[in-house]
Amino acid sequence: MTTENTTPWTLVGKKAPDFKGNAVVNGDIKEISLADYKGKWKVLFFYPLDFTFVCPTELVAFSDKIEMYQKLGCEVIGCSIDSEFSHLKWTQTPVDEGGVGELKYPLLADVTKKIATDYGCLMDGAVAFRATYIIDDQDIVQHMSINNLSVGRNVDEFARLVAGYQYTAKHGEVCPAGWNDGDDTMKPDPVGSKEYFSKLK
């Protein structure tokens, strides 16, 4: 299993690739683009296919935790290579019948596979890996991770990372391992960092 783009990690620290396409938004189909989210933080996540097994657990989890992202001023966008019509049917199908129900964020269609290719997460030209991108308010990719198909993501972890990147962007300090909102941060220099490490004694 390989991606179409052999060096996807080069996206981190660079401008997010533009995208535009039809999406299911609040039960309707409408066109959305990266430009629609100008000046906002974004979590763009890819998943393999509609009407599968691990995928609905992830999509519902993001929807259930959407307020956590909204408090951070962060938008969530899901994307797969399915059509907008497949997305619509899936969101109209209850969870206990194999659907995802009404989602609280847009579900983007990538039938040409261009978006997944541009983001370096297309698996063998077929479907997208479980790839997640945190894109800041300047459209710079701050985080990128890819799961193979068999294991779902931890939705809370991406909210933690958004909070961390937002903190560092605002305050200029860095977040140590396991950092959560409200925890101590450190100054990114040999002298200033000693203040943080001294508290660990």
C-alpha positions as CSV (number, residue, x, y, z in Angstrom):
1,M,0.0,0.0,0.0
2,T,1.6,3.2,-1.1
3,T,0.4,6.8,-1.6
4,E,0.4,8.5,-5.0
5,N,2.6,11.2,-3.6
6,T,5.8,9.7,-2.4
7,T,6.8,12.7,-0.2
8,P,3.5,13.9,1.4
9,W,5.3,15.0,4.6
10,T,6.6,18.0,2.7
11,L,3.2,19.6,3.2
12,V,3.9,20.3,6.9
13,G,4.9,23.9,7.2
14,K,3.7,24.8,3.7
15,K,0.6,26.2,2.1
16,A,-2.3,23.8,2.1
17,P,-3.3,22.7,-1.5
18,D,-6.4,24.5,-2.7
19,F,-9.5,22.4,-3.0
20,K,-13.0,22.9,-4.4
21,G,-15.9,20.5,-4.7
22,N,-19.4,19.6,-3.9
23,A,-20.2,18.7,-0.3
24,V,-23.1,17.7,1.9
25,V,-23.7,20.6,4.3
26,N,-26.6,20.5,6.7
27,G,-28.5,18.0,4.5
28,D,-28.0,20.0,1.3
29,I,-25.4,19.7,-1.5
30,K,-23.3,22.8,-2.1
31,E,-19.9,23.7,-3.4
32,I,-17.2,24.5,-0.8
33,S,-13.6,25.4,-1.2
34,L,-10.5,26.1,1.0
35,A,-11.1,29.8,0.3
36,D,-14.4,29.6,2.1
37,Y,-12.4,29.1,5.3
38,K,-10.0,32.0,4.9
39,G,-8.8,33.3,8.3
40,K,-10.0,30.2,10.2
41,W,-8.3,27.1,11.6
42,K,-9.3,23.9,9.9
43,V,-9.1,20.1,10.4
44,L,-9.4,18.4,7.1
45,F,-9.7,14.6,7.4
46,F,-9.9,12.0,4.8
47,Y,-11.4,8.5,5.1
48,P,-11.6,5.6,2.7
49,L,-15.3,5.0,1.8
50,D,-18.9,5.6,2.7
51,F,-21.0,2.7,4.0
52,T,-18.0,0.9,5.5
53,F,-17.2,0.0,9.1
54,V,-14.5,1.9,10.9
55,C,-15.3,5.1,8.9
56,P,-18.7,5.8,10.5
57,T,-17.2,5.6,14.0
58,E,-14.8,8.3,13.1
59,L,-17.3,10.6,11.3
60,V,-19.8,10.3,14.2
61,A,-17.0,10.9,16.7
62,F,-16.0,14.2,15.0
63,S,-19.7,15.2,14.9
64,D,-20.3,14.4,18.5
65,K,-17.2,16.5,19.5
66,I,-17.8,19.4,17.2
67,E,-18.4,21.8,20.0
68,M,-14.9,21.1,21.3
69,Y,-13.6,22.3,17.9
70,Q,-16.0,25.2,17.7
71,K,-14.7,26.5,21.0
72,L,-11.3,26.7,19.4
73,G,-12.7,28.5,16.4
74,C,-11.8,25.5,14.3
75,E,-13.8,24.1,11.3
76,V,-14.0,20.4,10.6
77,I,-14.2,19.0,7.0
78,G,-14.5,15.4,6.1
79,C,-13.6,14.1,2.6
80,S,-13.6,10.8,0.7
81,I,-13.6,9.7,-3.0
82,D,-17.3,9.0,-2.8
83,S,-19.8,11.3,-4.6
84,E,-21.9,13.9,-2.9
85,F,-24.9,11.7,-3.6
86,S,-23.4,8.8,-1.7
87,H,-22.5,11.2,1.1
88,L,-26.1,12.5,1.2
89,K,-27.6,9.0,1.3
90,W,-25.2,8.0,4.1
91,T,-26.1,11.0,6.2
92,Q,-29.8,10.2,5.7
93,T,-29.2,6.7,7.0
94,P,-29.4,6.2,10.8
95,V,-26.3,5.0,12.6
96,D,-27.9,1.7,13.7
97,E,-28.7,1.0,10.0
98,G,-25.1,1.5,8.8
99,G,-25.2,5.2,8.2
100,V,-23.8,8.2,10.0
101,G,-26.9,10.3,10.5
102,E,-26.9,14.1,10.3
103,L,-23.4,15.4,10.6
104,K,-22.5,18.8,12.0
105,Y,-19.7,19.5,9.5
106,P,-19.4,19.4,5.7
107,L,-18.7,16.1,3.9
108,L,-16.7,16.8,0.8
109,A,-16.8,14.7,-2.4
110,D,-13.5,13.9,-4.2
111,V,-14.7,11.7,-7.1
112,T,-11.8,12.7,-9.3
113,K,-9.4,11.8,-6.4
114,K,-7.5,15.1,-7.1
115,I,-7.8,16.4,-3.5
116,A,-6.5,13.2,-2.0
117,T,-3.7,13.1,-4.5
118,D,-2.8,16.8,-3.8
119,Y,-2.7,16.1,-0.1
120,G,-0.5,13.0,-0.6
121,C,-2.9,10.4,0.9
122,L,-4.3,8.4,-2.0
123,M,-3.7,4.7,-1.5
124,D,-2.6,2.9,-4.7
125,G,-4.9,5.2,-6.8
126,A,-7.9,3.8,-5.1
127,V,-9.1,5.3,-1.8
128,A,-7.7,7.7,0.7
129,F,-5.9,6.6,3.8
130,R,-7.2,7.9,7.2
131,A,-5.3,11.1,6.8
132,T,-5.7,14.2,9.0
133,Y,-4.4,17.8,8.4
134,I,-4.5,20.7,10.8
135,I,-4.4,23.9,8.7
136,D,-4.0,27.2,10.5
137,D,-5.7,30.6,9.9
138,Q,-3.0,31.4,7.3
139,D,-3.6,28.2,5.4
140,I,-0.3,26.7,6.5
141,V,-0.3,22.9,7.3
142,Q,0.7,22.6,10.9
143,H,0.1,18.9,11.4
144,M,-0.3,15.9,9.1
145,S,-0.9,12.2,10.1
146,I,-1.9,9.1,8.2
147,N,-3.4,5.9,9.7
148,N,-3.6,2.7,7.7
149,L,-7.2,1.6,7.0
150,S,-7.7,-0.8,9.9
151,V,-7.4,1.6,12.9
152,G,-9.5,4.7,13.6
153,R,-8.4,8.0,14.9
154,N,-8.6,9.7,18.3
155,V,-10.8,12.8,17.7
156,D,-9.8,14.4,21.0
157,E,-6.1,14.3,20.1
158,F,-6.6,16.5,17.1
159,A,-8.4,19.1,19.2
160,R,-5.5,19.0,21.6
161,L,-3.1,19.6,18.8
162,V,-5.2,22.5,17.4
163,A,-5.1,24.1,20.9
164,G,-1.4,23.6,21.1
165,Y,-0.6,25.1,17.7
166,Q,-2.9,28.1,18.4
167,Y,-1.1,28.7,21.7
168,T,2.3,28.7,20.2
169,A,1.2,30.9,17.4
170,K,-0.2,33.5,19.9
171,H,2.4,33.3,22.6
172,G,5.6,32.2,21.0
173,E,6.2,29.5,23.5
174,V,6.3,25.7,22.8
175,C,4.3,22.9,24.2
176,P,6.0,19.9,25.8
177,A,5.0,16.2,25.5
178,G,1.5,15.5,26.8
179,W,0.6,19.2,26.9
180,N,-3.1,20.1,27.4
181,D,-4.7,23.5,27.5
182,G,-3.8,25.2,30.8
183,D,-0.6,23.2,31.3
184,D,2.8,24.9,31.5
185,T,4.6,25.7,28.3
186,M,8.3,26.5,27.8
187,K,10.4,29.2,26.2
188,P,12.1,27.9,23.1
189,D,15.7,28.7,24.1
190,P,18.4,27.1,26.3
191,V,18.0,29.5,29.1
192,G,14.2,30.0,29.1
193,S,13.5,26.3,28.9
194,K,15.2,25.8,32.3
195,E,12.3,27.5,33.9
196,Y,10.0,24.7,32.7
197,F,12.4,21.9,33.6
198,S,13.0,23.3,37.1
199,K,9.3,22.7,37.8
200,L,9.7,19.0,37.1
201,K,11.9,18.4,40.1
